[in-house]
Amino acid sequence: MGNFMGLVQHPQWSQLLSLFKDMVQVLLRHPLWLSLSIGSTVLSVSLEPSLALLGRNFVNQLQDDSTALEDSLVSYVLVFGGVLVGLGLIKFGDKVLNKIYDLRLIIALQRTYLERRHQERGAQDIARLLYDCDQAKGGMDILYKDAWKIVAGVVSVLVWQLSLAPEWLPALVLAVLPPVLIVLAFGHWIQRLSLDMLRLQGQIAASTDEVNRLRLFAHQETFFQRTIRLEFFKKGSEVLIDLLAWVGLLAVIFLASLWDIGLLPEEVRAGDLALFAVNLNLLSKPMGDIGKVYNKGREAYPALLRVLQPDRAIALGMEKMN
């Protein structure tokens, strides 16, 4: 307990905790929309693995000679179509609710910045409202959207897999772990580039008069280059996540072929294999999102500080006084 309290009281962790509290305060400005957005997200992600169950049952039915192929196809198409329509409506509602809350969140961030700034700064304030607040919203997404998607997605897939084909669970988990660890290495560069781009936006906003036209063009070109570089790191990490999930599966199969360590079941049924393939794709998505969310948080961190704690951002050199 003493070690935990010491960790919490460490300056870096106490600063993160302070920022977290400010983020929660902003999120709770619209509690109804927040609850509806989280609820629709959890419902949408939790029901998605039901498609894996349908695929498993259909493949097993095809192996059953007592069931006519035409009857199986008709019943499967009807049930599958109904599930797809239901999931589609839930996802549609989720997107609409998230968009509504996103807009309210942007407005709340803008008003929070105006309340906490130490003085009026003209063009710099405009850059904060239009760019920093939009960037900071990405960090807010982690708390009310991304975290719930990851938890609901991982839990629902594991529960479905455990209840339907538990013998495939060790291989499923081991196949999706490598991407999560590797993409964490991109965070430092992403945060540094993000801060550079925030500063450039302020410089662009302050260089719109005719006298500073050449400076404006130079800042725009630099912003273009930094944006491409940031996208390179972000998209590169996402490609690695998608690729390494299947590389992890190949590694699991290779280990299972060399040593009998219980990674794969002794008897492989076509339906269970189809279920595993679908669930691997479903589980690799939220597990991969852990790495993406980490990088997203590093990208949004400078903007969150500049919007929610502008005085501290100045003290840390994240923005300069004119």
C-alpha positions as a Markdown table, in Angstrom:
| # | Residue | x | y | z |
|---|---|---|---|---|
| 1 | Met | 0.0 | 0.0 | 0.0 |
| 2 | Gly | 2.8 | 2.4 | 0.8 |
| 3 | Asn | 4.5 | 1.7 | -2.5 |
| 4 | Phe | 1.3 | 2.5 | -4.3 |
| 5 | Met | 0.8 | 5.8 | -2.5 |
| 6 | Gly | 4.4 | 6.7 | -3.2 |
| 7 | Leu | 3.8 | 6.0 | -6.9 |
| 8 | Val | 0.7 | 8.1 | -7.0 |
| 9 | Gln | 2.5 | 11.0 | -5.2 |
| 10 | His | 5.3 | 10.9 | -7.8 |
| 11 | Pro | 5.3 | 14.3 | -9.6 |
| 12 | Gln | 4.7 | 12.8 | -13.1 |
| 13 | Trp | 1.9 | 10.5 | -11.9 |
| 14 | Ser | 0.3 | 13.3 | -9.8 |
| 15 | Gln | 0.3 | 15.6 | -12.9 |
| 16 | Leu | -1.3 | 12.8 | -15.0 |
| 17 | Leu | -3.9 | 12.3 | -12.3 |
| 18 | Ser | -4.6 | 16.1 | -12.2 |
| 19 | Leu | -5.1 | 16.1 | -16.0 |
| 20 | Phe | -7.3 | 13.0 | -15.8 |
| 21 | Lys | -9.6 | 14.8 | -13.2 |
| 22 | Asp | -9.9 | 17.8 | -15.5 |
| 23 | Met | -10.8 | 15.5 | -18.4 |
| 24 | Val | -13.5 | 13.7 | -16.4 |
| 25 | Gln | -14.9 | 17.1 | -15.4 |
| 26 | Val | -15.3 | 18.1 | -19.0 |
| 27 | Leu | -16.8 | 14.7 | -19.9 |
| 28 | Leu | -19.5 | 15.1 | -17.2 |
| 29 | Arg | -20.7 | 18.4 | -18.5 |
| 30 | His | -23.3 | 16.4 | -20.5 |
| 31 | Pro | -24.0 | 13.2 | -18.5 |
| 32 | Leu | -27.0 | 12.1 | -20.5 |
| 33 | Trp | -25.2 | 12.1 | -23.9 |
| 34 | Leu | -22.2 | 10.6 | -22.2 |
| 35 | Ser | -24.3 | 7.6 | -20.9 |
| 36 | Leu | -26.1 | 7.1 | -24.2 |
| 37 | Ser | -22.8 | 7.2 | -26.1 |
| 38 | Ile | -21.1 | 4.7 | -23.8 |
| 39 | Gly | -24.1 | 2.4 | -23.7 |
| 40 | Ser | -24.5 | 2.2 | -27.5 |
| 41 | Thr | -20.8 | 1.6 | -27.9 |
| 42 | Val | -20.7 | -1.3 | -25.4 |
| 43 | Leu | -23.9 | -2.9 | -26.9 |
| 44 | Ser | -22.6 | -2.6 | -30.5 |
| 45 | Val | -19.2 | -4.2 | -29.7 |
| 46 | Ser | -20.6 | -6.9 | -27.4 |
| 47 | Leu | -23.0 | -8.3 | -29.9 |
| 48 | Glu | -20.6 | -8.4 | -32.8 |
| 49 | Pro | -19.1 | -11.9 | -31.9 |
| 50 | Ser | -22.6 | -13.4 | -32.5 |
| 51 | Leu | -21.7 | -13.6 | -36.2 |
| 52 | Ala | -18.9 | -16.0 | -35.2 |
| 53 | Leu | -21.5 | -18.3 | -33.6 |
| 54 | Leu | -23.7 | -18.3 | -36.7 |
| 55 | Gly | -20.7 | -19.1 | -38.9 |
| 56 | Arg | -19.7 | -22.0 | -36.6 |
| 57 | Asn | -23.2 | -23.5 | -36.5 |
| 58 | Phe | -23.6 | -23.2 | -40.3 |
| 59 | Val | -20.3 | -25.0 | -41.0 |
| 60 | Asn | -21.2 | -27.8 | -38.5 |
| 61 | Gln | -24.6 | -28.1 | -40.2 |
| 62 | Leu | -23.0 | -28.6 | -43.6 |
| 63 | Gln | -21.0 | -31.5 | -42.2 |
| 64 | Asp | -24.2 | -33.1 | -40.9 |
| 65 | Asp | -25.5 | -35.4 | -43.7 |
| 66 | Ser | -29.0 | -35.5 | -42.1 |
| 67 | Thr | -29.6 | -31.8 | -42.9 |
| 68 | Ala | -30.6 | -30.9 | -46.4 |
| 69 | Leu | -28.3 | -28.2 | -47.9 |
| 70 | Glu | -31.2 | -26.1 | -49.2 |
| 71 | Asp | -32.9 | -26.0 | -45.8 |
| 72 | Ser | -29.6 | -25.1 | -44.1 |
| 73 | Leu | -29.0 | -22.3 | -46.6 |
| 74 | Val | -32.5 | -20.8 | -46.2 |
| 75 | Ser | -32.5 | -20.8 | -42.4 |
| 76 | Tyr | -29.0 | -19.5 | -42.3 |
| 77 | Val | -29.6 | -16.7 | -44.7 |
| 78 | Leu | -32.8 | -15.6 | -42.8 |
| 79 | Val | -31.1 | -15.7 | -39.4 |
| 80 | Phe | -27.8 | -14.2 | -40.6 |
| 81 | Gly | -29.7 | -11.4 | -42.4 |
| 82 | Gly | -31.8 | -10.6 | -39.3 |
| 83 | Val | -28.7 | -10.4 | -37.2 |
| 84 | Leu | -26.9 | -8.2 | -39.7 |
| 85 | Val | -29.9 | -5.8 | -39.9 |
| 86 | Gly | -30.0 | -5.6 | -36.1 |
| 87 | Leu | -26.3 | -5.0 | -35.7 |
| 88 | Gly | -26.5 | -2.4 | -38.5 |
| 89 | Leu | -29.2 | -0.5 | -36.7 |
| 90 | Ile | -27.3 | -0.6 | -33.4 |
| 91 | Lys | -24.1 | 0.6 | -35.1 |
| 92 | Phe | -26.1 | 3.4 | -36.9 |
| 93 | Gly | -27.4 | 4.6 | -33.5 |
| 94 | Asp | -24.0 | 4.3 | -32.0 |
| 95 | Lys | -22.4 | 6.5 | -34.7 |
| 96 | Val | -25.2 | 9.2 | -34.4 |
| 97 | Leu | -24.9 | 9.3 | -30.6 |
| 98 | Asn | -21.1 | 9.5 | -30.7 |
| 99 | Lys | -21.3 | 12.3 | -33.3 |
| 100 | Ile | -23.7 | 14.3 | -31.1 |
| 101 | Tyr | -21.5 | 13.9 | -28.0 |
| 102 | Asp | -18.4 | 14.7 | -30.0 |
| 103 | Leu | -19.8 | 18.0 | -31.0 |
| 104 | Arg | -20.9 | 18.8 | -27.4 |
| 105 | Leu | -17.4 | 17.8 | -26.2 |
| 106 | Ile | -15.6 | 20.2 | -28.7 |
| 107 | Ile | -17.8 | 23.0 | -27.4 |
| 108 | Ala | -17.1 | 22.1 | -23.8 |
| 109 | Leu | -13.3 | 22.0 | -24.4 |
| 110 | Gln | -13.4 | 25.4 | -26.1 |
| 111 | Arg | -15.4 | 27.0 | -23.2 |
| 112 | Thr | -13.0 | 25.4 | -20.7 |
| 113 | Tyr | -10.0 | 26.9 | -22.4 |
| 114 | Leu | -11.6 | 30.3 | -22.5 |
| 115 | Glu | -12.4 | 30.0 | -18.8 |
| 116 | Arg | -8.8 | 29.0 | -17.8 |
| 117 | Arg | -6.6 | 31.1 | -20.1 |
| 118 | His | -4.6 | 33.7 | -18.2 |
| 119 | Gln | -5.1 | 36.4 | -20.8 |
| 120 | Glu | -6.5 | 37.1 | -24.3 |
| 121 | Arg | -4.0 | 36.2 | -27.0 |
| 122 | Gly | -5.8 | 37.0 | -30.3 |
| 123 | Ala | -4.8 | 34.7 | -33.1 |
| 124 | Gln | -3.3 | 32.2 | -30.6 |
| 125 | Asp | -6.7 | 31.8 | -29.0 |
| 126 | Ile | -8.2 | 31.1 | -32.4 |
| 127 | Ala | -5.6 | 28.4 | -33.0 |
| 128 | Arg | -6.4 | 26.9 | -29.6 |
| 129 | Leu | -10.1 | 26.8 | -30.2 |
| 130 | Leu | -10.0 | 25.4 | -33.7 |
| 131 | Tyr | -7.0 | 23.1 | -33.7 |
| 132 | Asp | -5.9 | 22.3 | -30.1 |
| 133 | Cys | -9.5 | 21.6 | -28.9 |
| 134 | Asp | -10.1 | 19.2 | -31.9 |
| 135 | Gln | -6.8 | 17.4 | -31.1 |
| 136 | Ala | -7.6 | 17.3 | -27.4 |
| 137 | Lys | -10.9 | 15.6 | -28.1 |
| 138 | Gly | -8.9 | 12.7 | -29.4 |
| 139 | Gly | -7.6 | 12.2 | -25.9 |
| 140 | Met | -11.1 | 12.5 | -24.4 |
| 141 | Asp | -12.2 | 9.8 | -26.8 |
| 142 | Ile | -10.0 | 7.3 | -25.0 |
| 143 | Leu | -12.0 | 7.7 | -21.8 |
| 144 | Tyr | -15.6 | 7.6 | -23.1 |
| 145 | Lys | -15.2 | 5.7 | -26.3 |
| 146 | Asp | -12.0 | 3.8 | -27.0 |
| 147 | Ala | -11.6 | 2.2 | -23.5 |
| 148 | Trp | -15.1 | 0.9 | -23.5 |
| 149 | Lys | -14.7 | -0.5 | -27.0 |
| 150 | Ile | -11.5 | -2.3 | -26.0 |
| 151 | Val | -12.9 | -3.8 | -22.7 |
| 152 | Ala | -16.3 | -4.8 | -24.3 |
| 153 | Gly | -14.6 | -6.2 | -27.4 |
| 154 | Val | -12.0 | -8.3 | -25.5 |
| 155 | Val | -14.4 | -9.6 | -22.8 |
| 156 | Ser | -17.2 | -10.5 | -25.3 |
| 157 | Val | -14.8 | -12.3 | -27.7 |
| 158 | Leu | -13.2 | -14.2 | -24.8 |
| 159 | Val | -16.6 | -15.2 | -23.3 |
| 160 | Trp | -17.9 | -16.4 | -26.6 |
| 161 | Gln | -14.7 | -18.4 | -27.3 |
| 162 | Leu | -14.6 | -19.8 | -23.8 |
| 163 | Ser | -18.3 | -20.9 | -24.0 |
| 164 | Leu | -18.1 | -22.4 | -27.5 |
| 165 | Ala | -14.6 | -23.7 | -28.1 |
| 166 | Pro | -12.4 | -23.2 | -24.9 |
| 167 | Glu | -9.6 | -25.4 | -26.2 |
| 168 | Trp | -8.7 | -22.7 | -28.8 |
| 169 | Leu | -8.5 | -19.9 | -26.2 |
| 170 | Pro | -4.7 | -20.2 | -25.4 |
| 171 | Ala | -3.8 | -19.9 | -29.1 |
| 172 | Leu | -6.2 | -17.0 | -29.6 |
| 173 | Val | -4.7 | -15.0 | -26.7 |
| 174 | Leu | -1.0 | -15.7 | -27.6 |
| 175 | Ala | -1.6 | -14.8 | -31.3 |
| 176 | Val | -2.7 | -11.2 | -30.5 |
| 177 | Leu | -0.1 | -10.2 | -27.8 |
| 178 | Pro | 2.9 | -9.3 | -30.0 |
| 179 | Pro | 1.3 | -6.3 | -31.7 |
| 180 | Val | 0.4 | -4.6 | -28.5 |
| 181 | Leu | 4.0 | -4.6 | -27.2 |
| 182 | Ile | 5.7 | -3.5 | -30.4 |
| 183 | Val | 3.6 | -0.5 | -31.3 |
| 184 | Leu | 4.3 | 1.2 | -27.9 |
| 185 | Ala | 7.7 | 2.2 | -29.3 |
| 186 | Phe | 6.1 | 4.8 | -31.6 |
| 187 | Gly | 4.6 | 6.9 | -28.8 |
| 188 | His | 7.6 | 9.2 | -28.1 |
| 189 | Trp | 7.9 | 10.4 | -31.7 |
| 190 | Ile | 4.2 | 10.8 | -32.1 |
| 191 | Gln | 3.9 | 13.1 | -29.0 |
| 192 | Arg | 6.9 | 15.2 | -30.1 |
| 193 | Leu | 5.5 | 15.7 | -33.6 |
| 194 | Ser | 2.1 | 16.5 | -32.3 |
| 195 | Leu | 3.5 | 19.3 | -30.1 |
| 196 | Asp | 5.4 | 20.7 | -33.1 |
| 197 | Met | 2.3 | 20.8 | -35.1 |
| 198 | Leu | 0.3 | 22.6 | -32.4 |
| 199 | Arg | 3.0 | 25.2 | -32.2 |
| 200 | Leu | 3.0 | 25.6 | -36.0 |
| 201 | Gln | -0.8 | 26.1 | -36.0 |
| 202 | Gly | -0.3 | 29.0 | -33.6 |
| 203 | Gln | 2.5 | 30.5 | -35.9 |
| 204 | Ile | 0.2 | 30.1 | -38.9 |
| 205 | Ala | -2.6 | 31.9 | -37.2 |
| 206 | Ala | -0.3 | 34.7 | -36.2 |
| 207 | Ser | 1.1 | 35.2 | -39.8 |
| 208 | Thr | -2.0 | 35.9 | -41.8 |
| 209 | Asp | -1.3 | 39.6 | -42.5 |
| 210 | Glu | 0.3 | 40.7 | -45.7 |
| 211 | Val | 3.7 | 41.6 | -44.1 |
| 212 | Asn | 4.2 | 38.0 | -42.9 |
| 213 | Arg | 3.0 | 36.3 | -46.1 |
| 214 | Leu | 6.4 | 34.6 | -46.6 |
| 215 | Arg | 6.5 | 33.4 | -43.0 |
| 216 | Leu | 3.0 | 32.0 | -43.4 |
| 217 | Phe | 4.0 | 30.0 | -46.5 |
| 218 | Ala | 7.1 | 28.6 | -44.7 |
| 219 | His | 5.0 | 27.6 | -41.6 |
| 220 | Gln | 2.4 | 25.9 | -43.9 |
| 221 | Glu | 5.1 | 23.9 | -45.7 |
| 222 | Thr | 6.7 | 22.9 | -42.4 |
| 223 | Phe | 3.2 | 21.9 | -41.1 |
| 224 | Phe | 2.7 | 19.8 | -44.2 |
| 225 | Gln | 6.0 | 17.9 | -43.7 |
| 226 | Arg | 5.3 | 17.3 | -40.0 |
| 227 | Thr | 1.8 | 16.0 | -40.8 |
| 228 | Ile | 3.2 | 13.5 | -43.3 |
| 229 | Arg | 5.8 | 12.4 | -40.8 |
| 230 | Leu | 3.2 | 12.0 | -38.1 |
| 231 | Glu | 0.9 | 9.9 | -40.4 |
| 232 | Phe | 3.9 | 7.8 | -41.2 |
| 233 | Phe | 4.4 | 6.8 | -37.6 |
| 234 | Lys | 0.7 | 6.4 | -36.9 |
| 235 | Lys | -0.2 | 4.4 | -40.0 |
| 236 | Gly | 3.0 | 2.4 | -39.7 |
| 237 | Ser | 2.1 | 1.2 | -36.2 |
| 238 | Glu | -1.4 | 0.3 | -37.4 |
| 239 | Val | -0.1 | -1.7 | -40.3 |
| 240 | Leu | 2.2 | -3.6 | -37.9 |
| 241 | Ile | -0.7 | -4.3 | -35.6 |
| 242 | Asp | -2.8 | -5.9 | -38.4 |
| 243 | Leu | 0.2 | -7.8 | -39.8 |
| 244 | Leu | 1.6 | -9.1 | -36.5 |
| 245 | Ala | -1.7 | -10.6 | -35.4 |
| 246 | Trp | -1.4 | -13.2 | -38.2 |
| 247 | Val | 2.4 | -13.5 | -37.6 |
| 248 | Gly | 1.5 | -14.4 | -34.0 |
| 249 | Leu | -0.9 | -17.1 | -35.2 |
| 250 | Leu | 1.8 | -18.6 | -37.4 |
| 251 | Ala | 4.2 | -18.6 | -34.5 |
| 252 | Val | 1.6 | -20.4 | -32.3 |
| 253 | Ile | 1.1 | -23.0 | -35.0 |
| 254 | Phe | 4.8 | -23.5 | -35.4 |
| 255 | Leu | 5.3 | -23.9 | -31.6 |
| 256 | Ala | 2.5 | -26.3 | -31.4 |
| 257 | Ser | 4.0 | -28.4 | -34.2 |
| 258 | Leu | 7.3 | -28.6 | -32.4 |
| 259 | Trp | 6.2 | -29.2 | -28.8 |
| 260 | Asp | 3.0 | -30.6 | -27.4 |
| 261 | Ile | 2.3 | -27.7 | -25.0 |
| 262 | Gly | -1.5 | -27.6 | -25.4 |
| 263 | Leu | -1.8 | -24.5 | -27.5 |
| 264 | Leu | -4.0 | -26.2 | -30.1 |
| 265 | Pro | -6.7 | -28.9 | -29.6 |
| 266 | Glu | -5.9 | -32.5 | -30.6 |
| 267 | Glu | -9.0 | -32.7 | -32.7 |
| 268 | Val | -9.8 | -29.8 | -35.1 |
| 269 | Arg | -13.4 | -29.4 | -36.2 |
| 270 | Ala | -14.2 | -27.3 | -39.2 |
| 271 | Gly | -16.8 | -25.3 | -37.3 |
| 272 | Asp | -14.5 | -24.6 | -34.4 |
| 273 | Leu | -11.7 | -23.5 | -36.8 |
| 274 | Ala | -14.2 | -21.1 | -38.5 |
| 275 | Leu | -15.1 | -19.7 | -35.1 |
| 276 | Phe | -11.4 | -19.3 | -34.2 |
| 277 | Ala | -10.7 | -17.4 | -37.5 |
| 278 | Val | -13.5 | -15.0 | -36.9 |
| 279 | Asn | -12.7 | -14.5 | -33.2 |
| 280 | Leu | -9.0 | -14.0 | -34.0 |
| 281 | Asn | -10.0 | -11.1 | -36.3 |
| 282 | Leu | -12.4 | -9.7 | -33.7 |
| 283 | Leu | -10.0 | -10.0 | -30.8 |
| 284 | Ser | -7.0 | -8.7 | -32.7 |
| 285 | Lys | -9.0 | -5.5 | -33.3 |
| 286 | Pro | -9.5 | -4.4 | -29.7 |
| 287 | Met | -6.1 | -5.8 | -28.6 |
| 288 | Gly | -4.5 | -3.9 | -31.4 |
| 289 | Asp | -6.5 | -0.9 | -30.4 |
| 290 | Ile | -4.6 | -0.9 | -27.1 |
| 291 | Gly | -1.5 | 0.1 | -29.0 |
| 292 | Lys | -3.4 | 2.6 | -31.2 |
| 293 | Val | -5.0 | 4.2 | -28.1 |
| 294 | Tyr | -1.6 | 4.5 | -26.4 |
| 295 | Asn | -0.3 | 6.4 | -29.5 |
| 296 | Lys | -3.5 | 8.4 | -29.7 |
| 297 | Gly | -3.0 | 9.5 | -26.1 |
| 298 | Arg | 0.6 | 10.5 | -26.7 |
| 299 | Glu | -0.6 | 12.5 | -29.7 |
| 300 | Ala | -3.4 | 14.3 | -27.7 |
| 301 | Tyr | -1.4 | 14.9 | -24.5 |
| 302 | Pro | 0.2 | 18.3 | -25.6 |
| 303 | Ala | -3.2 | 19.5 | -26.7 |
| 304 | Leu | -5.0 | 18.4 | -23.6 |
| 305 | Leu | -2.4 | 20.3 | -21.4 |
| 306 | Arg | -2.7 | 23.4 | -23.6 |
| 307 | Val | -6.5 | 23.4 | -23.4 |
| 308 | Leu | -7.2 | 22.2 | -19.9 |
| 309 | Gln | -4.1 | 23.4 | -18.1 |
| 310 | Pro | -2.7 | 26.3 | -20.1 |
| 311 | Asp | -0.6 | 27.7 | -17.3 |
| 312 | Arg | 1.1 | 24.4 | -16.8 |
| 313 | Ala | 1.6 | 24.0 | -20.5 |
| 314 | Ile | 3.5 | 27.4 | -20.5 |
| 315 | Ala | 5.6 | 26.3 | -17.6 |
| 316 | Leu | 6.6 | 23.1 | -19.4 |
| 317 | Gly | 7.5 | 25.0 | -22.6 |
| 318 | Met | 4.6 | 23.5 | -24.6 |
| 319 | Glu | 3.6 | 27.0 | -25.7 |
| 320 | Lys | 5.3 | 30.4 | -25.7 |
| 321 | Met | 4.0 | 33.7 | -24.7 |
| 322 | Asn | 3.9 | 36.3 | -27.4 |
